[in-house]
């Protein structure tokens, strides 16, 4: 988990970055101006990375970076420029200031996670101190003893800040020496070079009579004290702005009505027919707000942005569905359903910049908080689950040699559970009440959905796919995924997605909303395998396949949290080398 400070007044940029960082449980504070950024930096010891726009309505991004790099303590803090200003002069100036990287908007999650990994590889705060293990060995300290020295040093520092502040009133350079010399010796003994440097700077200012710079130099000691406190007690959280009171979302009247329905005998609350009519009235597939913000940043009409846009769309269930709908509408099939566009990346390319801009302006948006029901379900977990099913389905196709199904299986896995997005958009209170009822009573989600709705969200998704013109392959997966043995079309595809879903649920790749099962059924015992085994060579090693697929799931949990970012284009490469 990292703490990121974003200096960018754009609300779209903030939403987009928040959505990307949430997948890795990272924390974000966003500010409008350089002065606000300085306030956050001075009172939060734990900022790990600064991301800044250069084009600011108040202040200048390059000037802010220059000020940061001139600061005794914050000069080591890594800074990423992520800007709409890609001029050669801006790049040259930023690089000369020592930024970690210079990136051009729109945001790309692979780039962001790579920069976070880079910043975390050698944390800037550690470089203000001696490395603990080797320093203790060299000095004959124990780690606990060194921590006590640092804590004593911090307390001693607290006692001299005010006397040092008053030295400027009388231009008393001798008092400065008396106050700082013993403290500097103790700081050297404890390996606290941040304090040594600050005290040396104070001594130089006093000798040179530069008292005008004195207040800010003394003020830096307070931040130095925070750094020392964090070093003395690594478990102590000294970043209050990154830990605001937990956001609560009081139960709405709609949610309360839905939640009380089972006890009051009012289920189902809506008829299947009414839900289907509501589905039919939707102009498109809903998308989470932070994802919509990312899409709006990318879909800006510049041809160079098409590839990042393809990656973004292919990673998200709502965007994938919406772009497929738009592409099939813009390019209706000439013949039967087999001509429908089934690849989300291809759909983006076919739509073109003008249509993509139009899509960005007309997206149906779901606020992320609607899907956040801690501790077991959240939008990032749902996103991880959907993407995990897509990846595992593709790997199953490769390993079982269903090569012709690989592409459609990836998209079908991404879309299979989109019924939750439809319900969350149409009836947010009902969506939350259903998930909470399933969690509290540890019931399968499909049974709870039938209780409240008279049907499942899979059925809602299948009806949406049929009515809106998505490929019948996707509709068939949604229709029969809960009972692959009943499938009369796309039998193997349905079984592959159903098996991928089970594997992701059992291996905790994200969260589907279903209670987590303690036991994982062997693949050989599943209904899906009874279907797929008929098409597998007799020499197929099921035990080896099962072991490998569980390892893939573990890898995906790490990758999707941002520690090993990977794009859809890299799926085949990952599969080939795994």
PyMOL commands that set and color helices and strands:
alter all, ss='L'
color gray80, all
select helices_A, chain A and resi 11-22+34-43+61-69+74-76+88-96+109-121+124-128+132-139+143-167+173-189+193-208+211-232+240-242+253-260+272-281+289-298+303-315+317-330+337-339+344-362+368-371+379-399+403-415+419-426+428-441+445-453+457-468+472-486+491-506+523-525+527-535+542-560+568-577
alter helices_A, ss='H'
color red, helices_A
select strands_A, chain A and resi 3-7+27-31+49-52+79-83+101-104+287-288+365-366
alter strands_A, ss='S'
color yellow, strands_A
deselect
rebuild
show_as cartoon
